[in-house]
Amino acid sequence: QVQLVESGGGLVQPGGSLRLSCAASGNIFSMYRMGWYRQAPGNQRELVVDITSNGRTNYQDSVAGRFTISRDNAKKTMYLQMNSLKPDDTAVYYCNLHQGINDYWGQGTQVTVSS
């Protein structure tokens, strides 16, 4: 089993920044993909960005240039630096780890962008 623990959400004004973290533990193989998803009220969960074990990234168009994903393989931790936040970024953000045929999810952390 794999456990994912997110931290770093909160309330921020438009134009502000937040940094999310996701710490993974458990039975983690050497090759796996991690990513951040988000779900706003009334919407489906959507991919924000993901990153492979060798650092290849895939950003949603709406966050490209504002968000930066990174990972520390030694610490099994992933980060999401979010800058120039907009009210449309308001959502619950979920950490995901995909390895083999399995997907694992964190509990989610609320990000609210509001003045």
N, C-alpha and C positions, 0 to 999 in steps of 0.2 A: 504493500500500500504506500501511497504518497500523500503527504500532508502539505498544504499550502497555506501560509499565513500572510495576509496583506496588512499594510499599515500606511498611514500618510494622508488619508482623505481628510476632508473638512470643508469649511466655508471660506470662499475667497471672492474678492471683488473682480469684476471684469478687468482683464488686462493683467491680472496677477498670476502667480506661479504656485504650483504644488509639486511635490515629489512623492510618488508612490513606490513602495517596496513590496516584494513578494519573496518570502523565504520558503524554500522547499526542503523537505526532509523525507526520509523513508527509503524505499527501494527504487532508487533512481539510477538508470543506466547511463552510459557515457554519452549516448546520442539521444537528444530529445529536443523538442521545440517548445518554447514558452511564448506566451502572448498575453496581451491585455484585451479584454472585451468590456463592453459597457452596455447597460440597459437603462433607458429612460422610461418613465411611466407611460404605459400605453404602447411602447415600442418593443420590437424584438431585440434580443441580445445581438450585438454586432461586434465584429472584429475591429479593434482600434489599430493594433500593430502586433506583429509577432517577430520572433528572432530565432534562428536556428542555432545549433551547437557551434557552428563555425562563424556565427555573427551575421549571417544574411538576414536582412530586415524587409518587412513588407508593411507599409503604412497605408492607412485609409487616407484618401485624398484630403478630407476635411481637416486632418491633423498634421499632415506633412508640413515640415518647416516650423511647426510650433511644439510638437512633442518629440522627445528623444527616448528611445528604448536602449537599455544596456543590460548586460548580465555579467556576473562574476561567477564563473563556473566552479572555482575553488570553494566559494561560499554557498554555491547553489542558490544564489539570490538574483532576482531580476528587479530592475528599476524602471520607472517611467517619469521622466522630467517633463512637466507640462507647463509651458509658458504661453503668454498672451491668451489666457483662458477666456472663453466666451460663455454666455448663458446657455448656448446650445450644447456645451460640454457637460452640463449637469446630468448626472446619471450615477448609478451604482457601477463601480468598476470592479471587474473580476479578473483574477489571475488564473491562467490556464497553463497546464503542462501536458504535452502530448508525447507519449512514447509508445512505440509498438502500435497496438490497436486501442490503447487506452487513453482516455482523457480524464484529467483531474482538475478540480476547481477549488478555488478559495471561497471564503464566505462572503466576499464582497466588501467594498469600502465606499461610502457615500462621498461624492464630490458635488458640491453645490457652488455654482458661480452666480453671484447675485450682489447687487448694490444695496 
